[in-house]
């Protein structure tokens, strides 16, 4: 039994260890130069909720009013943060969405509560930070 399990899990574990890391925090910073905010998605390989967010929200996020105000950047949970960023406690859960304004954290969503709740929570965080965002309908 141990040999059979090892034959299944060892290749999967080695694949996870060799998988390319998620883009670092500065990878898409050029896209966000003119945006007043940015949304950092902290994730890790194998995160089911991250995959769910990618499937449900990822394709439409850049086209949304929120996505235009706060372009998305991906960062791996275990990577180093860029110097000069002022965030609260280091994220522990994935996904964690950190809303940044002028390199300072102004909002955070821990976990992915589903599409409807995500948009509502993000809208609240953006409005609380002073974003000019249409009211929810």
C-alpha positions in Angstrom: 0.0 0.0 0.0 2.8 2.5 0.9 4.5 1.9 -2.5 1.2 2.4 -4.4 0.5 5.7 -2.5 4.1 6.9 -3.0 3.8 6.1 -6.7 0.8 8.4 -6.9 1.8 11.2 -4.5 5.5 11.6 -5.2 5.1 12.7 -8.8 2.4 15.2 -7.8 4.6 16.6 -5.0 7.6 16.9 -7.3 5.4 18.7 -9.8 4.2 21.2 -7.1 7.7 21.8 -6.0 8.9 22.5 -9.5 5.9 24.5 -10.7 6.7 28.0 -11.7 6.1 30.5 -8.9 3.2 32.9 -9.1 4.2 36.2 -10.7 6.0 38.5 -8.2 4.4 41.6 -6.9 6.2 43.9 -9.4 5.4 41.9 -12.5 2.3 43.8 -13.5 3.1 47.1 -11.7 3.6 48.8 -15.0 0.0 48.1 -15.9 -1.1 49.9 -12.7 0.9 53.1 -13.1 -2.1 55.3 -13.7 -4.6 53.5 -11.4 -5.3 55.0 -8.0 -5.4 51.6 -6.3 -4.1 48.1 -6.9 -5.4 44.8 -5.7 -2.8 42.2 -4.7 -4.1 38.6 -4.7 -1.9 36.5 -2.4 -2.2 32.9 -3.5 -0.3 29.6 -3.5 -0.1 26.5 -5.7 -2.9 24.0 -5.0 -5.3 26.6 -3.5 -8.8 25.5 -4.5 -10.4 28.9 -3.6 -7.7 30.7 -5.7 -8.7 28.5 -8.7 -12.3 29.1 -8.1 -11.7 32.9 -8.0 -9.6 32.6 -11.2 -12.5 30.8 -12.9 -15.4 33.0 -11.7 -13.8 36.4 -11.4 -10.5 36.4 -13.1 -11.7 36.8 -16.7 -14.0 39.7 -16.0 -12.1 41.5 -13.3 -9.9 43.7 -15.6 -13.1 44.8 -17.5 -15.0 45.8 -14.3 -15.1 49.3 -12.8 -13.3 47.8 -9.8 -10.6 46.2 -12.0 -10.0 49.5 -13.7 -9.6 51.3 -10.4 -7.5 48.6 -8.8 -5.6 46.5 -11.3 -4.8 43.0 -10.1 -1.4 41.8 -9.2 -0.6 38.2 -8.1 1.9 37.3 -5.4 2.8 34.0 -3.9 2.1 33.5 -0.2 5.7 32.6 0.5 7.4 35.2 -1.7 9.1 38.4 -0.4 7.1 41.6 -0.5 8.5 44.5 -2.4 10.3 47.0 -0.2 8.4 50.1 0.8 5.0 48.5 0.9 3.1 49.1 4.1 0.8 46.3 4.9 -0.8 45.0 8.1 -0.1 41.5 9.2 1.5 39.2 6.7 -1.2 37.2 4.9 -1.8 33.6 6.2 -4.7 32.4 4.2 -5.1 32.1 0.4 -6.5 33.8 -1.3 -6.0 37.1 0.5 -6.8 40.3 -1.4 -4.9 43.3 -0.2 -6.1 46.7 -1.5 -3.3 49.1 -1.9 -3.2 52.9 -2.3 0.1 54.7 -2.6 2.0 51.6 -1.4 -0.1 51.4 1.8 -2.8 48.8 2.6 -6.3 50.4 2.8 -8.4 47.2 2.7 -8.2 43.5 2.9 -10.4 40.5 2.0 -9.3 37.2 3.5 -10.6 34.2 1.7 -12.9 33.9 -1.3 -16.5 34.0 -0.1 -18.0 33.5 -3.6 -18.7 35.9 -6.5 -21.5 37.9 -5.0 -19.8 38.5 -1.7 -16.5 39.3 -3.3 -17.8 42.1 -5.4 -19.7 43.6 -2.4 -16.7 43.4 -0.1 -14.4 44.9 -2.7 -16.8 47.7 -3.4 -17.0 48.5 0.3 -13.2 48.5 0.6 -12.8 50.8 -2.4 -15.5 53.2 -1.3 -14.1 53.3 2.3 -10.7 54.2 0.7 -12.3 57.1 -1.2 -12.7 55.5 -4.6 -15.2 57.0 -7.0 -17.2 53.9 -7.6 -20.8 53.7 -8.6 -23.1 52.6 -5.8 -24.3 48.9 -5.8 -27.5 48.2 -7.6 
